[in-house]
Amino acid sequence: MRYCARCVYPENSRPTIIFDEYGICSGCRVHESKKQIDWQGREKMLREILDHYKGEAQRTGNLYDCIIPVSGGKDSHYQVYLVKEVYGLNPLLVTYNHTFNTQLGIRNLINMVKEFGCDLIRFTANPDSVRKIARYMVRKVGDITWHYHAGIFTFPFQIAVKYRIPLVIWGEHGYSEMTGMFRLEDIPEFTKWCRQEHEMRGYEVEDLINADSGLTRRDLAPYIFPSDEEIEEVGVRGIFIGNYIEWDSRWLADMLMREHGFEIARGKRDRTFSLFHKIDDHANDVHDYLRYLKFGYGRGTDHASHEIRAGRMTREEGIEMVRQYDHVRPSSLDFYLDFLGMTEAEFEAAVEKDRDPSIWEKDSCGKWTLKDSVVNHVNDELVEAARLPLVAEDDRTFGRNNRHLYYSDKFQPLPPSKQTGVSRDSEDEFVIL
Ligand SMILES: [Zn+2]
């Protein structure tokens, strides 16, 4: 396997990653290109877009200027903070509730609604349908959270059409940030193609309705995208605010903790050293473990690559994170095997056909082993030339200033400098939402 000479992504990363002649991946190049972007100019473009839709809402008498799809995580908090507090729009927040929430996730969602004073529509999927979908899609494509991606990228558009709100605002374009799917110069917007091809792994609602899945159209109501005519009639458009405002997830998580009551995980996590990514759902570890079973890498690779690109971690330190985290069987797997009604052997057998032969091989005893790992590529030829300068020691991933944001065995995470409302009064709040 080939690995990026700068970060730790393998060549079989999804969506497809490309390596240039310096052995550097497209995700690293997209990250690097942020320095060349005229962010002031981009911000002006954003202002013009938002002003236009604000004017449209005034003209049509709509009391909401835009929709923000939210989970309650750091990106949602920041989207709402920008749109409401910085640009003064009145957004309607829309949550597709996948039903796999952590207490911390629910607590943060409530915090966000209260902190920024917004209206929220929260759609809760029927847990029985969710179970059927998860069971079927684990067997079909090795994905336990297909309904998340389908719901998150469909339900807000159903609301956009119903409430006649044409602008939907996402945060960062995740695939561009991770593997460089689009260049920043392209300013990608939401497309129905990307939704189906990537978020929903090529499957539409019709593909799930059959005797094998036991699913009917009623089970799949939140995943039925509005017709082209409906979208066109309202003029619905989805933008990514990360194309206009430089998105630095470490900075914004820290700022939101200090100033807006956002809370993050504490203590060691199963599959990553980051304490602020993907903290609102408890299926995420299993979802990520499935990626490891298919492609041989996981969240440790994502987050180490992110840190290396930001100059907060050396490639060697990143490789150590991959070694520590990518293979770990999450403790939540037992709960999900129970939920799916599968044994672990059935679960692994279901994924077998999805194992990428470029990284996995089956030995004579029937045991799957990795053919390669970035651990074997510490001294690859192009690595030295690809290195980025590091930030000051205190600002590195495990430096003094970041100990509350990243877990290290050496240093227990410190509480944020300003302790914000922990969920002491939140028992009553759970009843409201
Ligand atoms: Zn890279």
Boltz pocket constraint, residues with backbone or C-beta under 6 A from the ligand:
constraints:
  - pocket:
      binder: B
      contacts: [[A, 4], [A, 5], [A, 6], [A, 7], [A, 8], [A, 9], [A, 24], [A, 25], [A, 26], [A, 27], [A, 28], [A, 305]]
      max_distance: 6.0
